[in-house]
Amino acid sequence: MGEPTDNLASIIEGHDGTTTALIEGDTEITYAQLREQVAQCRISLADRGIGGGSRIVLAAGNETGFVVTALAALGLGAQVAPINPYSPSPEAQRKIEPLGADLFVLGETAERLADGDYGIATVSTGDLVNPVGETSAGEAPPIASVAATDVSFMLSTSGVSGVPKVAMLTHGGMAWVQQSLIGDGDQQLRPSDISLGVLPVAHILGLNVAVLATLRAGGAVVLQRRFDSEESLELIRRHGVTMVVGAPPMWHQWASRAGAPDDGPSDAMATVRFARSGAAALRPATVDRLERIYGVRVAQGYGLTETSAVVTTGRGMNAPVTSVGRALPDIALVLVDDNGSPVDVGDIGEVVIRTPGQFAGYLDDPETTEMVLTDDGWFWTGDLGVLDDDGFLHLVDRVKNIVIVSGFNVYPAEVEDVIMQFPGVRAAVVVGKAHGVTGETVAAHVAGDVDISELDTWVRSQLSTYKCPTDYQLVDQVPQTPTGKTLRHGLSS
């Protein structure tokens, strides 16, 4: 089992109780109040039978209820599987079924899921968490001792094949990334930092970098439930936000500055000292425009769900604008060819890494885990890149068949499965299509006798909006290899 280590739930312990931990709307919660709410929630969860080895599904947005419930469940030794609270019920059911969960917890933002039948006990965060100042009867169970290798969070990811998987993240791996971001020096997180929590917490970058790492540092998180560019700029200005982690579409919208003069400077990000973009490539022109308008230099980084969010960073090292920086200390990174041999500088190879932030494997899928994770800890990412003479990594392609919409992975197989359920569809293939705002959008090529508007209505009832095709093409047949495998190459053009 490994040596006992600090439970992730302990990240809020020891900080000055009078300092602010969370800001949501007009409500500010101190560390003392947050600790009190988490302890009360541990009582509520324990009363419902949640303890060591239990598993909860948590459908909540960037809201106080998510933070409190997740830390309370972890504190009992349970595992937490966050899912998108804006999902339609059928999608949530597909996510929940393979998890073998003991409890489904709905946040305030999960209204769409309230009436579904998920086959397990369902409760709202409001039923688990008392308002600030109201206490529960009884004494809260102590924070459970766990091992570094024990699973903490379970997040959806693509796996190397592009097929949806559930990555099992550990207490030790998540904590290592958090501690690496805190570290020492001017570039690291401090107790005085204020983070904008706008990336969804069901996304590893929003969860581990924007929220949990900030709380471990003793800083404050400003929660924004759904991204709105003007509202977020106002939140940054009003609260003196110092750290902004966003996906490329967010940075593109901030660069566009809707309603503002095209090239006029703005003080909206005057307090920001830590600006990072991740999840997909950020165009150099956008980086330059952001620096011209806001005076911030956005550094790109690279990471995966399987690495607890971070592999490389360009912060504080004058990285080329087209690169994602260098690997963090203690992370080994090499590029290899099809035979597994290291490639020369300047040549394309698959990114293979070994990191203390490594995941524990894919849930109930030892075969795929063995394919991508070696016994000595090397993880084969499925991403292709080039290392330049200065050791900066430049990503050039991906082996995985995934589409990245607004920084979020869309798995073609999941969308195709939904389309194939519609009467009259004989075959379907889903690919990515370039989009000026979201980076990519989903395009579907469908063979069959169907009405596209009716098909679109069906798909939207089954999938989150960002996964739904924005372009449908009726075709006589989808291209296949002689062995019957779908050919995606060229269909996005």
C-alpha positions as CSV (number, residue, x, y, z in Angstrom):
1,M,0.0,0.0,0.0
2,G,2.9,2.3,0.5
3,E,3.8,4.7,3.3
4,P,1.1,6.9,4.8
5,T,1.2,10.5,3.5
6,D,-0.9,13.6,3.8
7,N,-4.4,13.3,2.5
8,L,-5.2,15.9,-0.1
9,A,-8.0,17.0,2.2
10,S,-5.3,18.4,4.5
11,I,-4.3,21.2,2.0
12,I,-6.6,23.7,3.8
13,E,-5.2,22.9,7.2
14,G,-2.7,25.1,9.0
15,H,-3.4,28.3,7.0
16,D,-4.4,31.5,8.8
17,G,-8.0,31.1,9.6
18,T,-8.8,34.8,9.0
19,T,-7.5,34.9,5.5
20,T,-9.8,34.4,2.5
21,A,-9.9,30.9,0.9
22,L,-12.9,31.2,-1.6
23,I,-14.8,34.0,-3.2
24,E,-18.0,33.3,-5.0
25,G,-20.2,36.2,-6.0
26,D,-20.6,38.5,-3.0
27,T,-19.6,35.7,-0.5
28,E,-16.1,35.4,0.9
29,I,-15.2,32.3,2.9
30,T,-12.2,32.3,5.2
31,Y,-10.0,29.2,5.8
32,A,-11.5,28.8,9.3
33,Q,-15.0,28.8,7.8
34,L,-14.0,26.5,5.0
35,R,-12.5,24.0,7.4
36,E,-15.7,24.1,9.4
37,Q,-17.9,23.5,6.4
38,V,-15.7,20.6,5.2
39,A,-15.8,19.0,8.7
40,Q,-19.6,19.3,8.7
41,C,-19.7,17.7,5.3
42,R,-17.6,14.8,6.5
43,I,-20.3,14.2,9.1
44,S,-23.0,14.2,6.5
45,L,-21.2,11.9,4.2
46,A,-20.2,9.5,6.9
47,D,-23.8,9.4,8.0
48,R,-24.6,8.2,4.5
49,G,-22.0,5.4,4.7
50,I,-19.2,7.1,2.9
51,G,-15.8,6.1,4.2
52,G,-12.4,4.6,3.1
53,G,-12.8,2.9,-0.3
54,S,-16.1,4.5,-1.1
55,R,-16.5,6.4,-4.4
56,I,-18.7,9.4,-5.1
57,V,-19.6,11.1,-8.3
58,L,-19.7,14.9,-8.0
59,A,-21.5,16.9,-10.6
60,A,-20.9,20.5,-9.6
61,G,-19.4,23.5,-11.3
62,N,-16.9,26.1,-10.0
63,E,-18.9,26.6,-6.8
64,T,-18.2,26.4,-3.1
65,G,-20.2,23.1,-2.8
66,F,-17.7,21.4,-5.1
67,V,-14.7,22.3,-3.1
68,V,-16.3,21.5,0.3
69,T,-17.8,18.1,-0.9
70,A,-14.6,17.0,-2.7
71,L,-12.4,17.8,0.3
72,A,-14.8,16.2,2.7
73,A,-15.0,12.9,0.7
74,L,-11.2,12.8,0.3
75,G,-10.9,13.4,4.1
76,L,-12.9,10.2,4.7
77,G,-10.6,8.2,2.4
78,A,-13.1,8.1,-0.4
79,Q,-12.5,8.6,-4.1
80,V,-14.1,11.5,-6.1
81,A,-15.2,11.4,-9.7
82,P,-16.1,14.9,-11.0
83,I,-18.3,15.1,-14.0
84,N,-19.7,18.0,-16.0
85,P,-22.8,19.4,-14.2
86,Y,-24.2,20.7,-17.4
87,S,-24.4,17.3,-19.0
88,P,-27.8,15.9,-20.1
89,S,-29.0,13.0,-18.0
90,P,-28.2,10.3,-20.6
91,E,-24.6,11.4,-20.8
92,A,-24.3,11.5,-17.0
93,Q,-25.7,7.9,-16.8
94,R,-23.1,6.7,-19.3
95,K,-20.4,8.3,-17.2
96,I,-21.7,7.0,-13.9
97,E,-22.4,3.4,-14.9
98,P,-18.8,2.1,-15.1
99,L,-17.7,3.9,-11.9
100,G,-19.3,1.6,-9.4
101,A,-20.1,4.7,-7.3
102,D,-21.8,4.7,-3.9
103,L,-23.3,8.2,-4.0
104,F,-24.1,10.8,-6.7
105,V,-23.8,14.4,-5.4
106,L,-25.4,17.3,-7.4
107,G,-24.2,20.9,-7.1
108,E,-26.3,24.0,-7.6
109,T,-25.2,24.1,-11.3
110,A,-26.5,20.6,-12.0
111,E,-30.2,21.4,-12.5
112,R,-30.4,19.4,-15.7
113,L,-29.5,16.2,-13.8
114,A,-31.9,16.6,-10.9
115,D,-34.7,14.4,-12.3
116,G,-32.6,11.6,-13.7
117,D,-32.6,8.0,-12.4
118,Y,-28.9,7.0,-12.0
119,G,-29.3,3.7,-10.0
120,I,-27.5,5.0,-6.9
121,A,-28.4,7.2,-4.0
122,T,-28.5,10.9,-5.0
123,V,-28.1,14.0,-2.8
124,S,-27.4,17.7,-3.3
125,T,-24.5,19.6,-2.0
126,G,-27.0,21.8,-0.2
127,D,-28.1,18.7,1.8
128,L,-24.5,18.0,2.8
129,V,-23.1,21.5,3.5
130,N,-24.6,23.8,6.1
131,P,-24.4,27.6,5.5
132,V,-21.5,29.4,7.0
133,G,-22.0,29.8,10.8
134,E,-24.4,26.9,11.1
135,T,-22.9,23.8,12.7
136,S,-23.8,20.1,12.6
137,A,-24.4,18.1,15.7
138,G,-21.6,15.6,16.6
139,E,-17.9,15.5,16.1
140,A,-16.5,15.2,12.6
141,P,-14.4,12.1,11.7
142,P,-10.7,12.9,11.6
143,I,-9.0,13.2,8.2
144,A,-8.1,9.7,7.1
145,S,-4.5,8.6,6.7
146,V,-3.8,7.5,3.1
147,A,-0.9,6.3,1.1
148,A,0.7,8.3,-1.8
149,T,-0.5,5.6,-4.2
150,D,-4.1,5.7,-3.0
151,V,-6.6,7.0,-5.6
152,S,-8.0,10.4,-4.9
153,F,-9.7,11.7,-8.1
154,M,-11.0,9.8,-11.1
155,L,-11.3,11.9,-14.3
156,S,-12.4,11.2,-17.8
157,T,-9.6,11.2,-20.4
158,S,-9.0,10.0,-23.9
159,G,-6.4,7.3,-23.3
160,V,-3.8,6.9,-26.0
161,S,-6.4,5.6,-28.5
162,G,-8.9,8.4,-28.2
163,V,-11.5,6.2,-26.6
164,P,-12.9,7.6,-23.4
165,K,-11.2,6.2,-20.3
166,V,-11.2,7.0,-16.6
167,A,-7.8,7.9,-15.2
168,M,-7.1,7.1,-11.6
169,L,-5.1,10.0,-10.0
170,T,-3.4,9.5,-6.7
171,H,-3.0,11.6,-3.6
172,G,0.8,11.6,-4.0
173,G,0.7,12.5,-7.7
174,M,-1.7,15.3,-7.4
175,A,0.2,16.7,-4.3
176,W,3.5,16.6,-6.2
177,V,2.2,18.8,-8.9
178,Q,0.7,21.2,-6.4
179,Q,3.9,21.4,-4.4
180,S,5.9,21.9,-7.7
181,L,3.8,24.9,-8.5
182,I,4.4,26.3,-5.0
183,G,8.1,25.5,-4.8
184,D,10.5,28.4,-4.2
185,G,11.3,31.6,-6.0
186,D,9.5,34.5,-7.7
187,Q,7.7,32.3,-10.3
188,Q,5.9,30.2,-7.7
189,L,2.6,30.3,-5.9
190,R,2.4,32.3,-2.7
191,P,-0.1,32.6,0.2
192,S,-0.8,36.1,-1.2
193,D,-1.9,34.9,-4.6
194,I,-5.4,35.1,-5.8
195,S,-6.4,32.6,-8.5
196,L,-9.3,32.9,-11.0
197,G,-11.1,29.6,-10.8
198,V,-12.8,29.7,-14.2
199,L,-11.6,26.5,-15.9
200,P,-14.2,23.8,-15.1
201,V,-13.2,21.7,-12.0
202,A,-14.1,18.5,-13.9
203,H,-11.0,19.4,-16.0
204,I,-7.6,18.5,-14.5
205,L,-6.1,22.0,-15.2
206,G,-8.9,23.8,-13.5
207,L,-9.0,21.3,-10.6
208,N,-5.4,20.8,-9.7
209,V,-3.7,24.0,-10.8
210,A,-6.3,26.8,-10.5
211,V,-8.1,25.5,-7.3
212,L,-6.2,22.9,-5.3
213,A,-2.7,24.2,-5.8
214,T,-3.9,27.7,-4.8
215,L,-5.5,26.3,-1.6
216,R,-2.4,24.3,-0.8
217,A,-0.4,27.6,-1.0
218,G,-2.9,29.3,1.3
219,G,-4.1,31.7,-1.4
220,A,-7.6,32.6,-2.4
221,V,-9.7,31.3,-5.3
222,V,-12.3,33.5,-7.1
223,L,-14.9,31.1,-8.5
224,Q,-16.6,31.8,-11.7
225,R,-19.3,29.2,-12.5
226,R,-19.3,29.7,-16.3
227,F,-16.9,31.6,-18.4
228,D,-17.9,35.1,-19.6
229,S,-15.1,37.2,-20.8
230,E,-16.3,40.6,-19.6
231,E,-17.4,39.2,-16.2
232,S,-14.1,37.5,-15.7
233,L,-12.1,40.7,-16.5
234,E,-14.3,42.5,-13.9
235,L,-13.6,39.7,-11.3
236,I,-9.8,40.0,-12.0
237,R,-9.9,43.7,-11.5
238,R,-12.2,43.8,-8.5
239,H,-10.4,41.1,-6.5
240,G,-6.8,41.8,-7.7
241,V,-6.4,38.4,-9.2
242,T,-2.7,37.4,-9.6
243,M,-3.0,34.0,-11.3
244,V,-5.0,33.2,-14.4
245,V,-5.0,29.8,-16.0
246,G,-7.1,29.5,-19.1
247,A,-7.7,27.5,-22.2
248,P,-6.9,29.1,-25.6
249,P,-10.5,30.2,-26.4
250,M,-10.6,32.1,-23.2
251,W,-7.4,34.0,-24.0
252,H,-8.7,34.6,-27.6
253,Q,-11.8,36.2,-26.2
254,W,-9.9,38.3,-23.7
255,A,-7.6,39.4,-26.6
256,S,-10.6,40.4,-28.6
257,R,-11.9,42.6,-25.8
258,A,-15.5,42.8,-27.0
259,G,-16.8,46.3,-26.8
260,A,-13.4,47.9,-26.3
261,P,-11.2,49.8,-28.7
262,D,-9.2,47.4,-30.9
263,D,-5.7,48.3,-29.8
264,G,-6.3,50.3,-26.6
265,P,-4.5,49.2,-23.4
266,S,-6.4,47.9,-20.4
267,D,-5.6,47.7,-16.7
268,A,-8.0,44.7,-16.2
269,M,-5.0,42.3,-15.7
270,A,-2.7,44.8,-14.0
271,T,-2.4,42.6,-11.0
272,V,-1.8,39.3,-12.9
273,R,1.7,37.9,-12.5
274,F,1.0,34.3,-13.4
275,A,-0.7,33.8,-16.8
276,R,-0.8,30.3,-18.3
277,S,-2.6,28.7,-21.2
278,G,-3.0,25.0,-21.6
279,A,-5.1,22.2,-23.1
280,A,-4.3,23.2,-26.7
281,A,-2.1,25.5,-28.7
282,L,-2.4,29.2,-28.3
283,R,-1.7,31.3,-31.5
284,P,1.4,33.5,-31.3
285,A,-0.6,36.5,-32.6
286,T,-2.9,36.1,-29.6
287,V,0.1,36.0,-27.2
288,D,1.4,39.2,-28.7
289,R,-2.0,40.9,-28.6
290,L,-2.5,40.0,-24.9
291,E,0.9,41.4,-24.0
292,R,0.1,44.6,-25.9
293,I,-3.3,45.1,-24.4
294,Y,-2.9,43.8,-20.9
295,G,0.8,43.9,-20.3
296,V,0.9,40.1,-19.5
297,R,3.0,37.5,-21.1
298,V,1.0,34.3,-21.3
299,A,3.2,31.2,-21.0
300,Q,2.1,28.0,-22.5
301,G,2.4,24.7,-20.7
302,Y,1.7,21.0,-21.5
303,G,0.2,18.4,-19.3
304,L,-2.3,15.6,-19.4
305,T,-5.0,14.2,-17.1
306,E,-2.7,11.2,-16.6
307,T,0.1,13.5,-15.3
308,S,-2.1,15.4,-12.8
309,A,-2.1,18.4,-15.1
310,V,1.5,19.5,-15.6
311,V,4.6,18.2,-17.5
312,T,6.2,21.4,-19.0
313,T,6.0,25.1,-18.4
314,G,7.3,28.2,-20.2
315,R,7.0,30.5,-17.2
316,G,10.1,32.5,-16.2
317,M,12.3,31.1,-19.0
318,N,11.8,33.3,-22.0
319,A,10.4,30.3,-23.9
320,P,9.7,30.6,-27.7
321,V,6.1,31.6,-28.2
322,T,5.5,28.4,-30.2
323,S,6.7,26.1,-27.5
324,V,5.1,24.7,-24.3
325,G,8.4,25.2,-22.3
326,R,10.6,22.7,-20.6
327,A,9.8,19.8,-18.3
328,L,9.5,20.5,-14.6
329,P,12.4,19.5,-12.4
330,D,12.2,15.7,-11.6
331,I,10.3,15.0,-14.8
332,A,12.1,13.0,-17.4
333,L,11.0,13.7,-21.0
334,V,12.2,12.0,-24.2
335,L,11.0,11.9,-27.8
336,V,11.1,8.5,-29.5
337,D,10.4,7.0,-32.9
338,D,8.1,4.1,-33.8
339,N,10.7,1.7,-32.5
340,G,11.0,3.4,-29.2
341,S,14.5,4.8,-29.9
342,P,15.3,8.5,-29.0
343,V,15.1,10.9,-31.9
344,D,17.6,13.6,-32.7
345,V,17.1,17.3,-31.7
346,G,14.8,18.8,-34.3
347,D,13.1,15.5,-35.3
348,I,9.6,14.5,-34.6
349,G,8.9,11.9,-32.0
350,E,6.3,10.7,-29.5
351,V,6.5,12.3,-26.1
352,V,7.4,9.8,-23.4
353,I,7.7,11.0,-19.8
354,R,8.3,9.8,-16.3
355,T,6.9,12.0,-13.6
356,P,6.1,11.8,-9.9
357,G,2.6,13.2,-10.9
358,Q,1.9,9.9,-12.7
359,F,-1.6,8.4,-12.6
360,A,-2.3,4.9,-11.3
361,G,-3.8,3.6,-14.5
362,Y,-7.1,3.4,-16.3
363,L,-10.1,2.1,-14.3
364,D,-10.9,-1.5,-15.1
365,D,-8.6,-1.5,-18.2
366,P,-5.3,-3.1,-17.3
367,E,-4.6,-3.9,-21.0
368,T,-4.6,-0.2,-22.1
369,T,-2.8,0.8,-18.9
370,E,0.0,-1.7,-19.7
371,M,0.2,-0.3,-23.3
372,V,0.9,3.2,-22.2
373,L,2.6,2.8,-18.7
374,T,5.7,0.7,-18.3
375,D,6.7,-1.1,-15.2
376,D,9.5,1.4,-14.6
377,G,7.2,4.4,-14.8
378,W,7.4,5.7,-18.4
379,F,4.2,7.0,-19.8
380,W,3.7,7.0,-23.6
381,T,1.5,10.1,-24.2
382,G,0.4,9.6,-27.8
383,D,1.4,13.2,-28.5
384,L,4.1,14.1,-31.1
385,G,6.6,16.8,-30.6
386,V,10.0,18.3,-31.4
387,L,12.7,19.4,-29.0
388,D,14.8,22.4,-30.1
389,D,18.4,23.1,-29.4
390,D,17.5,24.8,-26.1
391,G,15.4,21.9,-24.8
392,F,12.0,23.6,-25.4
393,L,9.2,21.3,-26.5
394,H,7.1,22.1,-29.5
395,L,4.0,20.0,-30.0
396,V,3.2,19.2,-33.6
397,D,0.5,16.6,-33.7
398,R,-1.3,13.9,-31.7
399,V,-1.6,10.2,-32.2
400,K,-5.0,10.1,-30.4
401,N,-8.2,10.5,-32.4
402,I,-9.6,13.4,-30.3
403,V,-11.1,16.7,-31.1
404,I,-10.2,19.6,-28.8
405,V,-13.1,22.1,-28.5
406,S,-12.4,25.2,-26.3
407,G,-9.7,23.2,-24.6
408,F,-11.8,20.2,-23.8
409,N,-11.4,16.7,-25.3
410,V,-14.2,15.3,-27.4
411,Y,-13.9,11.6,-28.1
412,P,-15.2,10.8,-31.6
413,A,-16.2,7.3,-30.6
414,E,-18.5,8.7,-27.9
415,V,-20.3,11.0,-30.4
416,E,-20.4,8.3,-33.1
417,D,-22.0,5.9,-30.6
418,V,-24.8,8.4,-30.0
419,I,-25.3,9.2,-33.7
420,M,-25.5,5.4,-34.5
421,Q,-28.4,5.0,-32.0
422,F,-30.6,7.3,-34.2
423,P,-33.0,5.4,-36.5
424,G,-31.9,5.3,-40.1
425,V,-28.2,5.9,-39.5
426,R,-26.0,3.2,-41.2
427,A,-22.6,4.6,-40.3
428,A,-21.0,7.7,-38.8
429,V,-17.5,9.1,-38.5
430,V,-16.7,12.2,-36.4
431,V,-13.6,14.4,-36.9
432,G,-12.3,17.8,-35.9
433,K,-12.7,20.9,-38.1
434,A,-10.7,24.1,-37.6
435,H,-12.6,26.9,-35.9
436,G,-11.5,30.5,-35.3
437,V,-12.9,30.8,-31.8
438,T,-12.9,27.3,-30.2
439,G,-9.8,25.9,-32.0
440,E,-11.7,23.0,-33.4
441,T,-15.3,22.1,-33.7
442,V,-17.0,18.7,-34.2
443,A,-18.0,17.6,-37.8
444,A,-20.0,14.5,-38.4
445,H,-20.2,12.5,-41.7
446,V,-23.3,10.4,-41.6
447,A,-24.5,7.6,-44.0
448,G,-28.2,6.8,-43.9
449,D,-31.7,8.0,-44.5
450,V,-32.1,10.6,-41.9
451,D,-33.3,14.2,-41.3
452,I,-30.3,16.2,-40.1
453,S,-32.3,18.6,-38.0
454,E,-34.0,15.7,-36.2
455,L,-30.7,13.9,-35.8
456,D,-29.2,17.1,-34.3
457,T,-32.0,17.5,-31.9
458,W,-31.5,13.9,-30.7
459,V,-27.7,14.3,-30.3
460,R,-28.2,17.5,-28.3
461,S,-30.5,15.6,-25.9
462,Q,-27.7,13.1,-25.3
463,L,-24.4,15.0,-25.2
464,S,-23.0,18.2,-23.7
465,T,-23.2,21.1,-26.0
466,Y,-19.4,21.3,-26.8
467,K,-19.5,17.6,-27.9
468,C,-22.3,18.2,-30.4
469,P,-21.5,18.4,-34.1
470,T,-21.8,21.9,-35.6
471,D,-21.5,20.5,-39.1
472,Y,-23.3,17.4,-40.5
473,Q,-22.5,15.9,-43.9
474,L,-24.7,13.2,-45.5
475,V,-22.6,10.8,-47.4
476,D,-23.3,7.6,-49.3
477,Q,-20.7,5.7,-47.2
478,V,-17.9,6.5,-44.8
479,P,-14.4,5.7,-45.9
480,Q,-13.0,2.5,-44.5
481,T,-9.9,0.3,-44.8
482,P,-10.1,-3.1,-46.3
483,T,-10.4,-4.5,-42.7
484,G,-13.4,-2.3,-42.0
485,K,-11.7,0.4,-39.9
486,T,-12.9,4.0,-40.3
487,L,-10.6,6.3,-42.1
488,R,-10.7,9.8,-40.6
489,H,-7.8,11.4,-42.4
490,G,-8.9,14.1,-44.8
491,L,-12.5,14.3,-43.7
492,S,-11.9,17.5,-41.6
493,S,-11.0,19.5,-44.7
